[in-house]
Amino acid sequence: MSPWSKVSAGILFFLLGLGYLYRPGLIERINTFLRDVVLNDAHIALERRKWGVFFLLLSVLFLYMGYAALYRAP
C-alpha cells in the first residue's frame, strides 16, 4: 500500500469519526442508503452477473497496472 493511499484512508476514517461524533443523523442516512440500495439482497441477486463482470474487469485493470509498475523500464 502506497503512502498516499494510507494518508487518504486516514483522512477518510478521520472524517467518518467526526461524522459519528458531530453529525450522527447524516451517518444514519448514509447507512440506510447503503443498506437499502447497495446491500439489498434482492438487488444483489438480480444484478450479480453485472457486478461479477464489473469486479473481474476492475481486477484485470489493477493487475495490469501493478504488473506494468513492477516491470517498468528504469
C-alpha positions as MATLAB code, in Angstrom:
seq = 'MSPWSKVSAGILFFLLGLGYLYRPGLIERINTFLRDVVLNDAHIALERRKWGVFFLLLSVLFLYMGYAALYRAP';
ca = [
       0.000    0.000    0.000;
       1.476    3.307   -1.050;
       1.956    6.158    1.407;
      -0.630    8.310   -0.378;
      -3.289    5.626   -0.122;
      -2.565    5.303    3.608;
      -2.904    9.065    4.055;
      -6.149    9.041    2.053;
      -7.544    6.196    4.156;
      -6.534    8.057    7.321;
      -8.331   11.216    6.192;
     -11.411    9.193    5.231;
     -11.559    7.496    8.637;
     -10.928   10.818   10.392;
     -13.873   12.398    8.578;
     -16.012    9.350    9.317;
     -15.118    9.626   13.009;
     -16.018   13.321   13.043;
     -19.274   12.465   11.322;
     -20.160    9.946   14.008;
     -19.387   12.479   16.726;
     -20.948   15.644   15.303;
     -23.438   14.575   12.581;
     -24.906   11.184   13.581;
     -28.070   11.831   11.531;
     -26.001   12.088    8.340;
     -24.201    8.837    9.125;
     -27.540    7.114    9.789;
     -28.892    8.331    6.437;
     -25.780    7.067    4.633;
     -26.110    3.733    6.440;
     -29.796    3.476    5.449;
     -28.973    4.299    1.827;
     -26.201    1.704    1.680;
     -28.389   -0.943    3.301;
     -31.365   -0.262    1.016;
     -29.552    0.255   -2.284;
     -26.088   -1.276   -2.248;
     -26.504   -4.161    0.201;
     -30.065   -5.071   -0.780;
     -30.269   -8.871   -1.138;
     -32.872   -8.727   -3.902;
     -30.769   -6.226   -5.852;
     -27.619   -8.281   -5.423;
     -29.359  -11.471   -6.550;
     -30.751   -9.808   -9.682;
     -27.606   -7.914  -10.645;
     -24.965  -10.461   -9.649;
     -23.713  -11.118  -13.178;
     -23.239   -7.416  -13.894;
     -21.397   -6.893  -10.609;
     -19.295  -10.007  -11.184;
     -18.173   -8.847  -14.624;
     -17.534   -5.343  -13.286;
     -15.272   -6.619  -10.493;
     -13.445   -9.004  -12.816;
     -12.719   -6.169  -15.248;
     -11.623   -3.957  -12.357;
      -9.273   -6.683  -11.107;
      -7.746   -7.080  -14.578;
      -7.183   -3.324  -14.736;
      -5.455   -3.230  -11.346;
      -3.390   -6.340  -12.082;
      -2.214   -4.815  -15.354;
      -1.368   -1.501  -13.674;
       0.536   -3.307  -10.905;
       2.408   -5.525  -13.356;
       3.320   -2.532  -15.511;
       4.568   -0.619  -12.459;
       6.678   -3.545  -11.246;
       8.355   -4.225  -14.566;
       8.679   -0.683  -15.874;
      11.957    0.071  -17.574;
      14.139    2.404  -15.454;
];
